[in-house]
Amino acid sequence: MLIAGRYQLHDPIGRGAMGEVWRAYDETLGRAVAVKLLLNQGADATAASRFRLEAQTAGRLNHPNVVGVLDFGEQEDRLYLVMELVDGDSLARLLADSGTLPAERVARIAAEAAAGLAAAHRQGIVHRDIKPANLLLDAHGTCKIGDFGIARFLDDPGAALTATGHIVGTSLYIAPERALGETAGPASDVYSLGCVLYQLLTGRPPFEADSAVGILHQHLDAAPVPPRELGAVLPPAFENFLLGLLDKQPQDRPTAEQAAEWFAAGSWQGHAEPLPAAAPMAAPMTSPMAAPAAASVPGPAPMGETGPPTTYKLPTATGTRSRSGGTRGVQRSGGVRAFVTSRPRVVAAVAGAALFVAAVFLGMALFSSEESAAETPGPSGSPTSSSSTSSASPSAPATDSDTGTGTGTDSGTGADSGTGSVPAPEQTPSAAGTPATTPETAPGGSPAQTETAKEEREKERKARERQDENEPDEEEPDEEEPDENEA
C-alpha cells in the first residue's frame, strides 16, 4: 500500500487505541520510516484532533531521545503520521523477555529518558503517558520517547482534549495528583518515569491491585516497597533517588533535567564526592633566626610514598605576651571586654551590688553627722544643758552643801566664829563664765571627739567628789583656833 505516493507500507509493527504503526519505506528519500495510520474512530469525535495534536507536539521536538516526526497528512480520509523508525524493541517487550535489567543499564535508560522529557518540558509539552511501551530502544541501545498522542501543551490547557471527569493515561504509572483529577505537569512525567525504572529493577510496578481504582488509591496512600527488599541489586544511592522520584508531593520530586544530570554523572553508584583541593598556605615571613629551622622542615613526600604526618599551625592571638608586659594590658582589656560581652547578666548583678554597698556607707556617714550636730551648741554660742549644769559661776557664793560651811556651835558667835566661807575650789577652765570649746562642743565633731568629751566630764566629776570629801578635814583647824587664843 502506497501512502501519499511515496511511503510504501510493508508490515505492521504495533497497534494501539488510536492507530496502527507500519514499517514503511520512503521512496522519495530512500530511507526506512515508520508510518502511523489513524484507525476508524466513529464513536470518538476527538480522535482526529488528538492525532493532529500528536503530530504538532512531536514536530516541535528535535532531540536524540525523542522519536522525530517527519511528515503528516491525510490519505483517503485517513490521517497518517510519518515518524523516525526505531529499529529495536520497546521496554515492554524487553521486560517480557528478560524480566529485570541490571542497575547499570537501568541507570543509562533513566539518564536518556529523563533527557528526552527535559527537552519536551522546555518546549512546554507534558507527555502524560510515560510507560514501558512508549519507551523505545534503537539498535545501539539508545532510549527514545514516542507516542505523544495524549500530550498537552502547558501554555494551552484546552489542547489536551480531555473530557471533564476522565483520567487519561495508564493506571500503573499515573501520578497521584493526576489520580485526584488535577492538571498534569512536568512532575507527573517524572513520577511515571520512576514507576518504569522501579519495574525495570524489580520486575513489577510499584503498586498493583485487582482494579484500576485500587491502583489509584495505592498511588495516593501507599508507600512503595524499597527495591532492595524485593531482591534488586543496586546501590543505596540509586534506591534513595528512585524513591524520591516516587514522592507523593510533586514539589518534592527532582525535575527531569536534574534526574538526567544525576544519572549521567554516575552519582547513582554512590561514590563519595571528592573533597575540594586545599587552599595554598601563604608563605610565612622568614627572619635570620628562623632560617635554620625552616631549612630543617622536610618537603612533601612524592606521589605513591608515605610521608610524615602533616601538621598545621593554629592561628595565634593578636596580642602576644612580651617581657616588658606592654601587651599584657591589651590582653586583659580584651578579656574583660569579652567577659562583659558574653556575660551581661553577671556584670549587671555585680554593678548593682556595688551600688548597694556604696549607698549603705553613704547613709551611715550622713546618720553619724546628724548625731554629732545634735550635741553641738546653738548659733548663739550658749553651752549645752550638760555643760551648764556641771559649771558654776565664780561670783556666786558657795552654799552650805557646796562649800561645807556652817555656824559655829562650840564658842558662840563672833568675828572669828562667825559664818565663814571656805574658799571655792579651784575652777577649771571649763567652769568659767565663757565655756571653753571642747571637742564635744566643737561644731561638726566626730564620734571620737564626743567620746573624748564624755571622758573629760567624768574626770571633772570625780575631781569634784574628791574635793568634797577633803573639805571637812580643812575646817578642823578653824574650830581649834579659839582654844589656842585662850591659852
C-alpha positions as CSV (number, residue, x, y, z in Angstrom):
1,M,0.0,0.0,0.0
2,L,1.4,3.4,-1.1
3,I,0.7,6.4,1.1
4,A,0.9,9.9,-0.4
5,G,2.6,8.5,-3.5
6,R,5.9,8.0,-1.6
7,Y,5.6,5.8,1.6
8,Q,5.3,2.1,0.8
9,L,3.9,0.1,3.7
10,H,5.5,-3.3,4.4
11,D,4.4,-4.9,7.7
12,P,2.7,-3.8,10.8
13,I,4.9,-3.0,13.9
14,G,2.3,-2.3,16.6
15,R,-1.3,-1.3,17.2
16,G,-2.8,1.0,19.8
17,A,-6.1,2.5,20.8
18,M,-5.9,5.3,18.2
19,G,-3.9,3.8,15.4
20,E,-1.6,1.2,14.0
21,V,2.1,1.6,13.1
22,W,3.7,0.1,10.0
23,R,7.2,-0.3,8.8
24,A,7.5,1.6,5.6
25,Y,10.0,2.9,3.0
26,D,10.3,6.5,1.8
27,E,10.7,6.0,-2.0
28,T,11.5,9.7,-2.5
29,L,14.4,9.9,0.0
30,G,15.3,6.3,0.0
31,R,15.1,5.6,3.8
32,A,13.1,3.4,6.2
33,V,10.4,5.1,8.2
34,A,7.5,4.3,10.4
35,V,4.0,5.3,9.4
36,K,1.2,5.6,11.9
37,L,-2.4,5.4,10.5
38,L,-5.4,6.6,12.4
39,L,-8.0,3.9,12.9
40,N,-11.6,4.5,12.2
41,Q,-12.9,6.3,15.4
42,G,-16.6,6.8,14.6
43,A,-17.6,6.9,18.2
44,D,-14.8,9.3,19.3
45,A,-15.2,12.7,17.7
46,T,-11.9,13.9,19.2
47,A,-9.8,11.1,17.7
48,A,-8.7,13.2,14.7
49,S,-7.9,16.2,16.8
50,R,-5.8,14.0,19.1
51,F,-4.0,12.6,16.1
52,R,-3.2,16.1,14.9
53,L,-2.1,17.2,18.3
54,E,0.4,14.3,18.4
55,A,1.9,15.5,15.1
56,Q,2.1,19.1,16.4
57,T,3.7,18.2,19.7
58,A,6.3,15.8,18.3
59,G,7.0,18.1,15.4
60,R,8.1,20.8,17.9
61,L,10.8,18.5,19.4
62,N,14.2,17.7,17.9
63,H,16.1,15.7,20.4
64,P,18.1,12.4,20.1
65,N,16.0,10.9,22.9
66,V,12.6,11.7,21.3
67,V,11.2,10.0,18.2
68,G,11.2,12.6,15.5
69,V,8.2,13.4,13.3
70,L,8.9,13.6,9.5
71,D,5.6,14.2,7.8
72,F,1.9,14.5,8.4
73,G,-1.1,14.3,6.0
74,E,-4.4,12.6,5.0
75,Q,-4.9,9.7,2.6
76,E,-8.4,8.5,1.6
77,D,-10.0,10.1,4.7
78,R,-7.3,8.6,6.9
79,L,-4.8,10.7,8.8
80,Y,-1.2,9.4,8.7
81,L,1.9,10.4,10.6
82,V,5.4,9.6,9.3
83,M,8.0,9.2,12.0
84,E,11.6,8.1,12.6
85,L,11.9,4.4,12.5
86,V,13.4,3.0,15.7
87,D,15.0,-0.3,14.8
88,G,14.6,-2.1,18.1
89,D,12.2,-3.1,20.8
90,S,10.2,-1.3,23.4
91,L,10.9,-1.7,27.1
92,A,7.6,-3.5,27.4
93,R,8.9,-6.3,25.2
94,L,12.3,-6.3,26.9
95,L,10.6,-6.8,30.3
96,A,8.5,-9.6,28.9
97,D,11.7,-11.3,27.6
98,S,14.2,-10.8,30.4
99,G,12.1,-9.8,33.5
100,T,14.6,-7.4,35.1
101,L,17.6,-5.4,34.0
102,P,20.9,-4.7,35.8
103,A,21.3,-1.4,37.7
104,E,23.9,-0.1,35.3
105,R,21.6,-0.5,32.2
106,V,18.6,0.9,34.1
107,A,20.7,4.0,35.0
108,R,21.6,4.6,31.4
109,I,17.9,4.3,30.3
110,A,17.0,6.7,33.1
111,A,19.5,9.3,32.0
112,E,18.4,9.2,28.4
113,A,14.6,9.1,29.1
114,A,14.9,12.0,31.6
115,A,16.9,14.0,29.0
116,G,14.1,13.5,26.4
117,L,11.5,14.6,29.0
118,A,13.5,17.6,29.9
119,A,13.6,18.6,26.2
120,A,9.8,18.3,26.0
121,H,9.3,20.2,29.2
122,R,11.4,23.1,28.0
123,Q,9.1,23.3,25.0
124,G,6.1,23.4,27.3
125,I,4.9,19.8,26.5
126,V,3.8,17.2,29.0
127,H,3.8,13.6,27.7
128,R,1.2,12.3,30.2
129,D,1.7,8.7,29.1
130,I,5.2,7.5,30.1
131,K,5.2,3.7,30.2
132,P,7.4,0.9,29.0
133,A,5.5,0.5,25.7
134,N,6.3,4.2,24.8
135,L,10.0,4.0,25.6
136,L,11.8,2.5,22.6
137,L,15.4,1.2,22.3
138,D,17.2,1.5,19.0
139,A,19.9,-0.8,17.6
140,H,22.5,1.0,19.7
141,G,20.5,0.7,22.9
142,T,19.6,4.4,23.0
143,C,16.2,5.2,24.6
144,K,13.7,7.3,22.7
145,I,10.4,8.6,23.8
146,G,7.5,8.0,21.4
147,D,3.7,8.3,21.2
148,F,2.8,11.9,22.2
149,G,-0.9,11.1,21.4
150,I,-2.3,12.4,24.7
151,A,0.3,15.0,25.3
152,R,-0.7,18.5,26.3
153,F,0.8,22.0,26.0
154,L,1.4,23.8,29.2
155,D,0.6,27.2,27.5
156,D,-2.7,25.8,26.1
157,P,-4.5,23.7,28.7
158,G,-7.5,23.2,26.4
159,A,-5.4,21.5,23.8
160,A,-5.3,18.3,25.8
161,L,-8.8,17.4,24.6
162,T,-9.6,15.5,27.9
163,A,-13.2,15.2,28.8
164,T,-14.2,16.5,32.3
165,G,-14.1,13.8,34.9
166,H,-11.9,11.5,32.8
167,I,-8.4,10.5,33.6
168,V,-6.2,9.6,30.6
169,G,-3.1,7.5,30.9
170,T,-2.2,4.1,32.3
171,S,-3.1,3.5,35.9
172,L,0.1,1.6,36.7
173,Y,2.2,4.6,36.0
174,I,-0.1,7.6,36.8
175,A,1.0,10.3,39.3
176,P,-1.0,10.8,42.5
177,E,-2.1,14.3,41.6
178,R,-3.5,13.1,38.3
179,A,-5.4,10.4,40.2
180,L,-7.1,13.3,42.1
181,G,-8.1,14.8,38.8
182,E,-5.6,17.7,39.0
183,T,-3.8,19.1,35.9
184,A,-0.8,17.1,34.8
185,G,2.6,18.9,34.9
186,P,6.2,18.1,34.3
187,A,6.4,16.4,37.8
188,S,3.8,14.0,36.7
189,D,6.1,12.7,33.9
190,V,8.9,12.3,36.4
191,Y,6.7,10.2,38.6
192,S,5.7,8.0,35.7
193,L,9.4,7.6,34.8
194,G,10.1,6.5,38.4
195,C,7.4,3.8,38.1
196,V,9.0,2.5,34.9
197,L,12.5,2.4,36.5
198,Y,11.1,0.6,39.5
199,Q,9.6,-2.1,37.3
200,L,12.9,-2.5,35.3
201,L,14.8,-3.2,38.6
202,T,12.2,-5.4,40.4
203,G,10.2,-6.9,37.5
204,R,6.9,-5.4,38.9
205,P,5.4,-2.0,39.1
206,P,5.5,-0.2,42.4
207,F,1.7,-0.7,43.0
208,E,-0.6,-3.5,42.0
209,A,-4.3,-4.2,42.6
210,D,-7.2,-6.1,41.2
211,S,-8.7,-3.0,39.6
212,A,-7.6,0.3,38.2
213,V,-9.3,2.2,41.1
214,G,-7.5,0.1,43.6
215,I,-4.2,1.0,42.0
216,L,-5.1,4.7,42.0
217,H,-5.8,4.5,45.8
218,Q,-2.3,3.0,46.3
219,H,-0.7,5.8,44.3
220,L,-2.4,8.2,46.7
221,D,-1.9,6.5,50.1
222,A,0.6,3.6,50.0
223,A,4.4,3.9,50.1
224,P,6.4,1.8,47.6
225,V,8.5,-1.1,49.0
226,P,12.2,-0.3,48.7
227,P,13.6,-2.2,45.6
228,R,16.4,-3.9,47.6
229,E,13.8,-5.5,49.9
230,L,12.4,-7.2,46.7
231,G,15.8,-8.6,45.8
232,A,17.0,-5.8,43.5
233,V,20.8,-5.4,43.4
234,L,21.6,-1.7,43.3
235,P,23.5,0.9,45.4
236,P,21.7,2.6,48.2
237,A,22.1,6.0,46.5
238,F,20.2,4.7,43.4
239,E,17.4,3.4,45.6
240,N,17.1,6.6,47.6
241,F,16.9,8.7,44.4
242,L,14.4,6.4,42.9
243,L,12.1,6.7,45.9
244,G,12.5,10.5,45.6
245,L,11.1,10.2,42.1
246,L,8.1,8.5,43.5
247,D,7.4,11.1,46.2
248,K,3.7,11.9,46.7
249,Q,4.2,15.6,46.6
250,P,5.1,17.0,43.1
251,Q,7.2,19.8,44.5
252,D,9.4,17.3,46.4
253,R,10.4,15.4,43.2
254,P,13.5,16.3,41.2
255,T,13.0,17.8,37.8
256,A,13.6,15.7,34.6
257,E,16.7,17.8,33.9
258,Q,18.1,17.2,37.4
259,A,17.4,13.4,37.1
260,A,19.2,13.3,33.7
261,E,22.3,15.0,35.1
262,W,22.4,12.9,38.2
263,F,22.2,9.6,36.3
264,A,24.6,10.7,33.6
265,A,27.2,11.8,36.1
266,G,27.3,8.3,37.7
267,S,26.0,9.6,41.0
268,W,23.8,6.5,41.2
269,Q,26.8,4.4,42.0
270,G,27.1,6.1,45.4
271,H,30.8,7.2,45.1
272,A,31.9,9.8,47.7
273,E,32.1,13.3,46.3
274,P,35.8,14.4,46.0
275,L,36.9,16.9,48.6
276,P,37.9,20.4,47.3
277,A,41.6,21.0,46.9
278,A,43.3,22.5,49.9
279,A,43.9,26.2,49.5
280,P,47.6,27.1,49.3
281,M,49.1,28.5,52.5
282,A,50.7,31.9,52.4
283,A,54.5,31.9,52.7
284,P,55.4,32.9,56.3
285,M,57.7,35.8,56.9
286,T,61.3,34.5,57.4
287,S,63.9,36.0,59.6
288,P,67.5,35.3,60.2
289,M,66.7,33.5,63.4
290,A,64.1,31.3,61.8
291,A,66.2,30.4,58.7
292,P,67.9,27.3,60.2
293,A,64.5,26.0,61.4
294,A,62.9,26.4,58.0
295,A,65.7,24.6,56.4
296,S,65.1,21.5,58.5
297,V,61.4,21.1,57.6
298,P,61.0,18.1,55.3
299,G,59.4,18.7,51.9
300,P,56.3,16.9,50.7
301,A,56.5,13.2,50.0
302,P,56.5,12.1,46.4
303,M,53.4,10.6,44.9
304,G,52.9,6.9,45.9
305,E,55.1,7.2,49.0
306,T,54.0,7.7,52.6
307,G,55.4,10.9,54.1
308,P,55.4,12.2,57.6
309,P,52.0,13.4,59.0
310,T,51.2,16.9,58.1
311,T,50.8,19.3,61.0
312,Y,49.0,22.7,60.8
313,K,49.9,25.7,62.9
314,L,46.9,27.1,64.7
315,P,46.5,30.9,64.4
316,T,47.9,32.8,67.4
317,A,46.3,35.6,69.4
318,T,46.8,39.1,68.1
319,G,48.3,40.4,71.3
320,T,51.2,38.2,72.5
321,R,52.7,38.4,75.9
322,S,56.0,40.3,75.9
323,R,58.7,40.5,78.5
324,S,58.0,44.2,79.2
325,G,54.4,43.4,79.9
326,G,53.2,46.1,77.4
327,T,50.8,43.7,75.7
328,R,49.5,42.3,78.9
329,G,47.2,45.2,79.3
330,V,45.8,44.7,75.8
331,Q,45.1,41.0,76.6
332,R,43.5,41.9,79.9
333,S,41.4,44.6,78.4
334,G,40.4,42.3,75.6
335,G,39.5,39.6,78.2
336,V,37.4,42.0,80.3
337,R,35.6,43.2,77.1
338,A,34.9,39.7,76.0
339,F,33.6,38.8,79.5
340,V,31.3,41.8,79.6
341,T,30.0,41.0,76.1
342,S,29.4,37.3,76.9
343,R,28.1,37.7,80.5
344,P,25.9,40.8,80.6
345,R,23.7,39.5,83.4
346,V,26.7,38.8,85.7
347,V,28.2,42.2,85.1
348,A,24.8,43.8,85.8
349,A,24.5,41.9,89.1
350,V,28.0,42.9,90.3
351,A,27.3,46.6,89.4
352,G,24.1,46.5,91.3
353,A,25.8,45.0,94.4
354,A,28.5,47.7,94.3
355,L,25.9,50.5,94.1
356,F,24.0,49.0,97.1
357,V,27.1,48.9,99.3
358,A,28.0,52.4,98.3
359,A,24.5,53.6,99.3
360,V,24.8,51.8,102.7
361,F,28.1,53.6,103.5
362,L,26.8,56.9,102.4
363,G,23.7,56.5,104.7
364,M,25.9,55.6,107.7
365,A,28.0,58.7,107.1
366,L,25.0,61.0,106.9
367,F,23.4,59.5,110.1
368,S,26.6,59.9,112.2
369,S,27.0,63.6,111.2
370,E,23.4,64.3,112.2
371,E,24.1,62.8,115.7
372,S,27.1,65.0,116.3
373,A,25.2,68.1,115.1
374,A,22.6,67.4,117.8
375,E,25.2,67.7,120.6
376,T,26.9,70.9,119.4
377,P,25.9,74.4,120.8
378,G,23.4,76.6,119.0
379,P,24.2,79.6,116.9
380,S,24.3,82.0,120.0
381,G,27.3,80.1,121.5
382,S,25.4,79.2,124.7
383,P,26.6,76.0,126.3
384,T,24.5,72.9,126.2
385,S,22.5,71.8,129.2
386,S,25.0,69.2,130.2
387,S,27.9,71.7,130.3
388,S,25.9,74.4,132.0
389,T,24.8,72.2,134.9
390,S,28.3,71.0,135.5
391,S,29.9,74.5,135.7
392,A,29.5,77.1,138.5
393,S,29.6,80.9,138.3
394,P,32.7,82.4,140.1
395,S,30.8,85.4,141.6
396,A,28.1,83.3,143.3
397,P,28.6,82.4,147.0
398,A,29.0,78.8,147.8
399,T,26.1,77.2,149.6
400,D,26.4,75.0,152.6
401,S,26.2,72.0,150.5
402,D,28.8,73.2,148.1
403,T,31.3,74.8,150.4
404,G,30.7,72.8,153.6
405,T,30.4,75.9,155.9
406,G,28.0,76.4,158.9
407,T,27.5,78.4,162.1
408,G,29.9,77.7,165.0
409,T,28.2,76.0,168.0
410,D,31.1,75.5,170.4
411,S,32.2,79.1,171.1
412,G,29.2,81.1,170.1
413,T,29.0,83.8,167.6
414,G,31.8,86.2,167.0
415,A,34.1,87.6,164.5
416,D,36.2,84.6,164.5
417,S,33.4,82.1,164.9
418,G,31.0,83.9,162.6
419,T,29.8,82.5,159.4
420,G,32.8,81.7,157.3
421,S,33.2,80.6,153.8
422,V,35.6,78.0,152.6
423,P,37.4,79.1,149.5
424,A,35.8,77.8,146.5
425,P,37.6,75.0,144.9
426,E,39.9,75.8,142.0
427,Q,37.8,76.3,138.9
428,T,38.7,74.5,135.8
429,P,38.8,76.5,132.6
430,S,35.6,74.9,131.6
431,A,33.8,76.4,134.7
432,A,34.5,80.0,133.6
433,G,31.8,82.3,132.5
434,T,32.6,81.6,129.0
435,P,32.7,77.9,128.5
436,A,35.8,76.5,126.9
437,T,35.5,75.0,123.5
438,T,36.0,71.2,123.9
439,P,35.9,68.5,121.3
440,E,32.4,67.8,122.5
441,T,31.1,71.3,121.8
442,A,33.0,71.9,118.7
443,P,30.6,72.1,115.8
444,G,30.8,69.2,113.4
445,G,32.6,66.9,115.9
446,S,33.2,63.4,115.1
447,P,32.1,60.4,117.3
448,A,35.6,60.1,118.6
449,Q,35.6,63.7,119.8
450,T,32.3,63.2,121.5
451,E,33.7,60.2,123.4
452,T,36.7,62.3,124.5
453,A,34.4,65.0,125.9
454,K,32.5,62.4,127.9
455,E,35.7,61.1,129.4
456,E,36.8,64.7,130.4
457,R,33.4,65.4,132.1
458,E,33.7,62.1,134.0
459,K,37.2,63.2,135.3
460,E,35.9,66.6,136.4
461,R,33.0,64.9,138.3
462,K,35.4,62.6,140.1
463,A,37.7,65.5,140.9
464,R,34.8,67.5,142.5
465,E,33.9,64.5,144.6
466,R,37.4,64.2,145.9
467,Q,37.4,67.8,146.8
468,D,34.1,67.5,148.6
469,E,35.5,64.6,150.7
470,N,38.6,66.6,151.6
471,E,36.7,69.8,152.7
472,P,35.8,68.6,156.4
473,D,39.5,68.0,157.1
474,E,40.3,71.5,156.1
475,E,37.7,73.0,158.5
476,E,39.1,71.3,161.7
477,P,42.0,73.8,162.2
478,D,39.4,76.7,162.2
479,E,37.4,75.1,165.0
480,E,40.5,74.7,167.2
481,E,41.6,78.4,166.9
482,P,39.6,79.7,169.9
483,D,41.4,77.2,172.2
484,E,44.8,78.5,171.1
485,N,43.8,82.1,171.8
486,E,42.6,81.2,175.3
487,A,45.9,79.6,176.1
